[in-house]
Amino acid sequence: MFCGRGEWRCEAGWTRQDDSKRGTGEDRAVQLGCADFVRAMPTPFLDLRAVCTSWDSGELDPVAAGMSGWQLQGAHAVSPPIEVALAEAWPVSPCGRFDEWYFFADVPAFGELHPICNWGLSLAEAGDLPGVPSGFDLEKQLDRYEPRVVLGDGQRLFMVSRDERLVAGFAEECARRRTRG
């Protein structure tokens, strides 16, 4: 199980589909995506730069989208240092799902960052990916590139970070949104 190993902490905020086989359930009362979380809690993201690893299961082209200050590193869009105005207007893909972001203090050189949000797996099942054709080892990827935060939205909105307080804040925001609905 990925979440129980190493220093990485993760939290799945809520599920989008019936996932009763894994002991969770659908929560349609909360429609919280990556952009909603960055907009609601911008402080942890300020001064970081984001790398988009999945944009509606594809790639975000910041040049074509006219996103000032953004650039491409390989096939991935990289944000300028995040300021409040950018956080408050955080981009969301047209379908609003299957987006994934890696946040760094300093963006490392990388060939490709593999998103997990497109696999239809829970984070607990991420350990199964290395055995799948075209799969990858999420924990090795995290250890190699050391993002401050990973925020993704596939079947579930999720966060991965070594910062336990940030992950707890994420869980609280998801719970707050559930109780409002």
C-alpha positions as CSV (number, residue, x, y, z in Angstrom):
1,M,0.0,0.0,0.0
2,F,1.6,3.3,-1.2
3,C,0.2,5.6,1.6
4,G,1.7,3.5,4.4
5,R,5.3,3.4,3.1
6,G,8.1,5.9,3.4
7,E,7.7,9.6,4.3
8,W,4.9,10.4,1.8
9,R,1.5,11.2,3.2
10,C,-1.7,11.1,1.1
11,E,-5.3,11.6,1.4
12,A,-8.2,10.9,-0.9
13,G,-10.7,13.7,-0.4
14,W,-13.8,12.1,-1.9
15,T,-14.8,9.7,-4.7
16,R,-16.6,10.5,-7.9
17,Q,-18.0,7.0,-8.6
18,D,-19.3,4.1,-6.6
19,D,-16.2,2.5,-5.0
20,S,-17.9,0.2,-2.5
21,K,-15.5,-2.6,-3.2
22,R,-12.8,-0.5,-1.5
23,G,-14.9,0.6,1.4
24,T,-15.7,4.1,0.3
25,G,-18.8,5.6,-1.3
26,E,-19.8,8.1,-3.8
27,D,-20.2,11.7,-2.6
28,R,-22.0,13.8,-5.1
29,A,-22.6,16.6,-2.6
30,V,-19.0,17.8,-3.0
31,Q,-17.8,18.8,-6.4
32,L,-14.3,19.8,-5.4
33,G,-11.4,19.7,-8.0
34,C,-7.8,20.7,-8.0
35,A,-8.5,24.3,-8.9
36,D,-11.1,24.6,-6.2
37,F,-8.6,23.5,-3.6
38,V,-5.8,25.8,-4.8
39,R,-8.3,28.7,-4.9
40,A,-9.7,27.8,-1.4
41,M,-6.3,27.4,0.3
42,P,-3.7,29.3,-1.7
43,T,-1.2,29.9,1.0
44,P,0.7,26.5,0.8
45,F,1.1,27.0,-3.0
46,L,2.5,30.6,-2.9
47,D,5.9,31.0,-4.4
48,L,5.9,27.4,-5.7
49,R,5.8,26.5,-9.4
50,A,3.4,23.9,-10.7
51,V,4.0,21.3,-13.4
52,C,0.8,20.0,-15.0
53,T,1.2,16.3,-15.6
54,S,-2.4,15.7,-16.8
55,W,-4.9,18.1,-18.3
56,D,-8.2,16.3,-18.9
57,S,-6.0,13.2,-19.4
58,G,-3.9,15.0,-21.9
59,E,-1.4,17.9,-22.0
60,L,-1.9,21.6,-21.2
61,D,-0.4,23.9,-23.8
62,P,0.1,27.2,-22.0
63,V,1.3,28.9,-25.2
64,A,-1.8,28.0,-27.2
65,A,-4.0,28.9,-24.2
66,G,-2.4,32.3,-23.9
67,M,-1.2,31.8,-20.3
68,S,1.2,34.6,-19.6
69,G,4.4,33.6,-17.8
70,W,3.8,29.9,-18.3
71,Q,6.3,27.7,-20.3
72,L,6.8,24.2,-21.5
73,Q,9.3,21.8,-20.1
74,G,9.2,18.8,-22.4
75,A,5.4,18.1,-22.8
76,H,4.5,19.6,-19.4
77,A,3.2,23.1,-18.7
78,V,5.1,24.9,-15.9
79,S,3.7,27.8,-14.1
80,P,5.5,31.0,-13.1
81,P,6.0,31.3,-9.3
82,I,2.5,31.2,-7.8
83,E,1.1,34.5,-6.5
84,V,-2.3,35.1,-4.9
85,A,-3.8,36.3,-8.2
86,L,-2.7,33.1,-10.0
87,A,-3.9,30.9,-7.2
88,E,-7.3,32.6,-7.1
89,A,-7.6,32.0,-10.9
90,W,-6.1,28.5,-11.0
91,P,-6.8,26.9,-14.3
92,V,-9.1,23.9,-14.7
93,S,-9.5,21.7,-17.8
94,P,-12.6,21.8,-19.8
95,C,-14.1,18.7,-18.3
96,G,-12.9,19.7,-14.8
97,R,-11.4,16.2,-14.1
98,F,-8.3,14.2,-14.7
99,D,-6.0,17.1,-13.9
100,E,-2.8,16.5,-11.9
101,W,-0.3,19.0,-10.6
102,Y,3.2,18.6,-9.1
103,F,4.2,21.7,-7.0
104,F,7.9,22.5,-6.6
105,A,10.0,25.2,-4.9
106,D,12.5,24.6,-7.7
107,V,11.3,22.7,-10.8
108,P,13.9,19.9,-11.4
109,A,15.0,18.8,-14.8
110,F,12.9,15.8,-15.8
111,G,12.1,13.9,-18.9
112,E,8.5,13.0,-18.0
113,L,6.4,13.0,-14.9
114,H,3.8,10.3,-15.0
115,P,0.3,11.2,-13.7
116,I,-1.6,8.7,-11.6
117,C,-5.0,10.3,-12.0
118,N,-5.6,8.7,-15.4
119,W,-5.2,5.1,-14.2
120,G,-8.6,4.8,-12.3
121,L,-6.8,3.5,-9.2
122,S,-6.7,4.7,-5.7
123,L,-3.4,5.8,-4.2
124,A,-3.4,2.6,-2.1
125,E,-3.3,0.7,-5.4
126,A,-0.4,2.7,-6.9
127,G,2.0,0.0,-5.9
128,D,0.4,-2.2,-8.5
129,L,1.5,0.1,-11.4
130,P,5.1,-1.1,-11.9
131,G,3.8,-4.6,-12.9
132,V,1.5,-3.2,-15.6
133,P,2.6,-2.6,-19.1
134,S,3.5,1.2,-19.4
135,G,3.0,1.5,-15.7
136,F,5.4,3.3,-13.4
137,D,6.5,3.4,-9.7
138,L,4.8,6.4,-8.2
139,E,6.9,6.3,-5.0
140,K,10.2,6.2,-6.9
141,Q,9.0,9.2,-9.0
142,L,8.1,11.1,-5.9
143,D,11.5,10.3,-4.2
144,R,13.4,11.2,-7.4
145,Y,11.8,14.6,-8.0
146,E,10.7,15.6,-4.5
147,P,7.6,17.7,-5.1
148,R,6.3,19.7,-2.2
149,V,2.8,18.7,-3.1
150,V,1.0,16.6,-5.7
151,L,-2.7,17.4,-6.2
152,G,-4.7,15.3,-8.6
153,D,-8.3,14.6,-9.6
154,G,-9.2,11.3,-11.3
155,Q,-11.8,9.1,-9.8
156,R,-11.0,10.9,-6.5
157,L,-9.5,14.2,-5.6
158,F,-6.2,13.4,-3.9
159,M,-3.1,15.0,-2.4
160,V,0.3,13.6,-1.7
161,S,2.9,15.5,0.4
162,R,5.5,15.0,3.1
163,D,3.8,17.9,4.9
164,E,1.4,16.3,7.3
165,R,-0.2,19.6,8.3
166,L,-1.0,20.3,4.6
167,V,-2.5,16.9,4.1
168,A,-4.6,17.3,7.2
169,G,-5.7,20.8,5.9
170,F,-6.7,19.1,2.7
171,A,-8.8,16.5,4.5
172,E,-10.5,19.2,6.6
173,E,-11.4,21.2,3.5
174,C,-12.9,18.2,1.9
175,A,-14.8,17.3,5.0
176,R,-16.0,21.0,5.3
177,R,-17.2,20.9,1.7
178,R,-19.1,17.6,2.3
179,T,-20.9,18.9,5.3
180,R,-22.0,22.0,3.4
181,G,-23.6,20.0,0.6
